[in-house]
């Protein structure tokens, strides 16, 4: 078994990734709350200001540990600003990264009032601060290894109701793509959270930069341990050069192997104990170098390594594995731990003494599948359109971590859609929402229930709602909606409950909806004075098609024009008659006088009987 482990280790060490050949890895350090870039001693490390990365509020920092970087400010997130608050770092090259977050206390608050909150990276919860963390040096930060695949890294802080999350700094440090490859499941949607990392025999804590380590190491923090059991083991250190260090992909510093803890005759076993989360998988990395001057040949020191009582490595011979003293050996084992204690024991089988240089323990965390990006964008559009109150937050991923979904959002895992989360319910009733409903709400294609009642939403009902084929409940009651009910809502064949009462809607209820009332659907359209067309509402007039309405309007226009033309013609004729009457009235005296003269002449002549023709002729002459 030990030979197979050595072979795996050899293959791991010779697998030099292309990324390890680059001169400098990507590195970003953020001083939270800082208004300008700062540098910290003793390595003159550059920390960038966090402007535009996040919300929250800046404040002066009160440090809880001497391990923390010497930064003066932090950023804290009041619950009134929302339960979820995130740093979203974009334009990060895809690859493997060590990320670290330091915590601190707001300086003007009571130091006893330490905040307790959860931390997630890339939508996966990796840590929960426990009561008393501010009094334990190594609990002032959390560190993890993650893969970046979409050029973006998110860090979210989730309130648990015990104080406001307060963040001192964030670090994103690129490491070798193959660093800490623990086996078949490595890199397949996993995060390694650092549970413990100790330098055995070291006298003080140190970061990788303090050890002058390779920049691809991720600037790891090493806590000092001088003895596992006081009086029964001892520390050992040398300045002799150690071979096989800083070998990709893991890049361990030489100083790590120049110290060790060695067991004594009082207690030959070396036993390291630590508290862990139960029912988790852990990746354990053990570091050795034979730096004892009394051990120069293989076979002089041989020991078994047991993890929680089970033999993980048998007959470990450091010189036998490396070929010589002062040469580094790294062993890795993944174990499942059911209880709350992890015990690593080096049990000597030859030589009576065991030795170890460093120990690393990582919790293996399965990464959460994220929410479909299209649905996240649709929710953000809805957030802006409705003026969602700040207390809702709605930052980060809507559905993950599963312990902290967005308020008012129901999620469902879509196994058939690429293994992502989708939104199947919106419950935002009586939340003081304003604004209008955007058309993009239809991009939440998996919605089964929408409840936005009791708000002040205005405008019209988006016709696109009719494309959410799985919608079963739609409650928009008691808002300020106006306009007509979209015909498209009649396409929702699964709709069982529709509440539109208490709005200012008008027009006829679509016939497709009215017919659904006979199929055990519960619809409510009351308190909309302008609605008509179904029982309980006022009757509508004859239904006319658009073409008919246009024809009627055209006919009315023609009639109006005819009336105008006739009126004009009558008026002109009337004017002509009046003009003729005026002329006749002016010539009347002359015509009357002439008539009287003719009559008098005729009366003055003798009445003689004449031949008709002669009389006619005489009359003619007389008239002439």
Secondary structure, 3 states (H helix, E strand, C coil): CHHHHHHHHHHHHHCCCHHHHCCCCCEEEEECCCCCCEEECCCCEEEEECCCCCCCEEEEEECCCCCCCCCCEEEEECHHHCCEEEEEEECCCCEEEEEEEEECEECCCCCCCCCEEEEEECCEEEEECCCCHHHCHHHCEEEEEEEECCCEEEEEEEEEEECCEEEEEEEEEEECCCCCCCCCCCCCCEEEEEEEEEEECCCCCEECCCCCCCHHHCCCEEEEECCCCCCCEEEEECCCCCECCCCCCCCCCHHHHHEEEEECCCCCCEEEEEECCCCEEEEEEEEEECCCCCCCCCCCCEEEEEECCEEEEEEECHHHHHCCCCEEEEEEEEEEECCCEEEEEEEEEECCCCEECEEEEEEEEECCCCECHHHHHHHHHHHHHHCCCHHHCCCCCCCCCHHHCCCCEEEEEECCCCCEEEEEEEECCCCCCCCECCHHHHHCCCCCEEECCCCCCEECCCHHHHHCCCCCEEECCCCEEEECCCHHHHHCCCCCEEECCCCEEEEECCHHHHHHHHHCCEEECCCCCEEECCCCCECCCCCCCHHHHHHHHHHHHHHHHHHHHHHHHHHHHHHHHHHHHHHHHHHHHHHHHHHHHHHHHHHHCCCCCCCHHHHHHHHHHHHC
